[in-house]
Each structure stands twice: as structure tokens, then as C-alpha cells.
Amino acid sequence: MTAAAPIAVALDAPDLETAARWATLVTPHVTTVKVGLELYLRYGPDVVASVRGATRVQVFLDLKLHDIPATVAGATRAVARLKPAFLTVHATGGEAMIRAAVENAGTAKIAAVTVLTSLRDGDLDALGLAGPASDAVRRLAVLAVDAGAQALVCSPQEANAVRAEVGPDITLITPGVRPSGSATQDQARVATPEEALEAGADLLVIGRPITGAPDPGAAAAAIAAVLRRLSRPQPLA
């Protein structure tokens, strides 16, 4: 059986049935499916069981929690029973908040979101966050890891620098991944799947290039095949 590729397919579907169908189609080819805030708020915890189905696919619960530590601790406890592989929080919530999530996450890895891939350097200036984005990402990555986060979310453009900062044991998750020729849509800091993997990413978040294809399963299989070729050991000269 062919190994699944390190891709988290973003199931940003209009309804639960579509999300479950997409998950079924892509699961033979990818390790992970991602449930975002909109789908979770619409259908609640049932969405996790629906997209997981009878498979062993990992579920990435992308809720981006951001509140005072006590509230985040309670929210994390509430979703930990669903046993997601990853649960996101915003790194800008600070060390105490991240630590509260980590301490209440059960088996889930807390993934700290550094700087959203939709933001450019000018956006950071407007927010009062010292840039450029690459510097802000590195600072937030170190803060999050020091607070106990086991994973980080950053754009593929910062993955190499973040890896140098935090070492090999932290899982790097990169949204903003687009196959060559795909529209960037609302993403600002993007890269191809090959570029993201070569930069040191462990898990590539890909949504519309797969789910928007006429056959999401075939689209996932095609990208997975490229990544498998890239990671295959090269023969000696």
C-alpha cells in the first residue's frame, strides 16, 4: 500500500455531507484532514466523527483559540475528548495562554499560529506588530515553543528560518501551499508543495486546489505523488 503524503486537506465545505465526502475521497492519499472554525461552529463536535469516518486519518482541528488562559484551558478540555491530532491556538495570546492549552490538550498537539498567511508586512505595521513578517514569525515561534507548543503554523516562506530557531522536534505546519499555476486567492505568503517540503515543513495545508477540483481524490493523489518522488532517496551516482 502506498504511504500517504504529509498533507492536511482543508475541508472548508458548505455542509457536513460535502466535508465527509471530500474526506473519504482524499483519505487514501493524505495523512490528515483539517476542520476549520466555520464548519465546527455550524455542526459542532459531530463534524470530527463525520470526517474521520472509519479510517485512521488524523484530524487537525483548526479553531485558533485566543482568549484569557482560563477560557482557553476550558475550551481545550472541551475539544480534547474528540482526540484531534492537532489543535490550533494563536501565539499572540502569550505564554500563559499557550501553556494553559498544552496542559489541557490530552493527546492532541497544540499548534501555535504565528502570523496568518493572509497578512503582509504592511498589515503587521497597521496592527502595531513589529515586522517584517519573517521576524515576527520567528519571535512568536520561539515564544510558543518555550510555552510548550509541540507544533507551529507558519507560511512556507518562513519554514526554513523557523526550523533553524526551534530545532528538529517541533512539527511545522504550513498553510499557503499552492501547486504551481494555482490561484493564490486570499493567501499572501505562498509556495508550491515542493518548495514547502524542501523548506522543512512537516505537514502541508492544502484546500481549494484539492477540494475545488472536479475530482478531489485524483487531485490529492497527484500532489501526493509529487511529494513522494521528492522525498524518495536518490540513487548514488
C-alpha positions, 0 to 999 in steps of 0.5 A, spaced: 500 500 500 502 506 498 504 511 504 500 517 504 503 524 503 504 529 509 498 533 507 492 536 511 486 537 506 482 543 508 475 541 508 472 548 508 465 545 505 458 548 505 455 542 509 457 536 513 455 531 507 460 535 502 466 535 508 465 527 509 465 526 502 471 530 500 474 526 506 473 519 504 475 521 497 482 524 499 483 519 505 487 514 501 492 519 499 493 524 505 495 523 512 490 528 515 484 532 514 483 539 517 476 542 520 476 549 520 472 554 525 466 555 520 464 548 519 465 546 527 461 552 529 455 550 524 455 542 526 459 542 532 463 536 535 459 531 530 463 534 524 470 530 527 466 523 527 463 525 520 470 526 517 474 521 520 469 516 518 472 509 519 479 510 517 485 512 521 486 519 518 488 524 523 484 530 524 487 537 525 482 541 528 483 548 526 479 553 531 485 558 533 483 559 540 485 566 543 482 568 549 484 569 557 488 562 559 482 560 563 477 560 557 482 557 553 484 551 558 476 550 558 475 550 551 481 545 550 478 540 555 472 541 551 475 539 544 480 534 547 475 528 548 474 528 540 482 526 540 484 531 534 491 530 532 492 537 532 489 543 535 490 550 533 491 556 538 494 563 536 501 565 539 499 572 540 495 570 546 502 569 550 505 564 554 500 563 559 495 562 554 499 557 550 501 553 556 494 553 559 492 549 552 498 544 552 496 542 559 489 541 557 490 538 550 490 530 552 493 527 546 492 532 541 498 537 539 497 544 540 499 548 534 501 555 535 499 560 529 504 565 528 502 570 523 496 568 518 498 567 511 493 572 509 497 578 512 503 582 509 508 586 512 504 592 511 498 589 515 503 587 521 505 595 521 497 597 521 496 592 527 502 595 531 506 588 530 513 589 529 515 586 522 517 584 517 513 578 517 519 573 517 521 576 524 515 576 527 514 569 525 520 567 528 519 571 535 512 568 536 515 561 534 520 561 539 515 564 544 510 558 543 515 553 543 518 555 550 510 555 552 510 548 550 507 548 543 509 541 540 507 544 533 507 551 529 503 554 523 507 558 519 507 560 511 512 556 507 516 562 506 518 562 513 519 554 514 526 554 513 528 560 518 523 557 523 526 550 523 533 553 524 530 557 531 526 551 534 530 545 532 528 538 529 522 536 534 517 541 533 512 539 527 511 545 522 505 546 519 504 550 513 498 553 510 499 557 503 501 551 499 499 552 492 501 547 486 504 551 481 499 555 476 494 555 482 490 561 484 493 564 490 486 567 492 486 570 499 493 567 501 499 572 501 505 568 503 505 562 498 509 556 495 508 550 491 508 543 495 515 542 493 518 548 495 514 547 502 517 540 503 524 542 501 523 548 506 522 543 512 515 543 513 512 537 516 505 537 514 502 541 508 495 545 508 492 544 502 484 546 500 481 549 494 486 546 489 484 539 492 477 540 494 475 545 488 477 540 483 472 536 479 475 530 482 478 531 489 481 524 490 485 524 483 487 531 485 490 529 492 493 523 489 497 527 484 500 532 489 501 526 493 505 523 488 509 529 487 511 529 494 513 522 494 518 522 488 521 528 492 522 525 498 524 518 495 532 517 496 536 518 490 540 513 487 548 514 488 551 516 482 
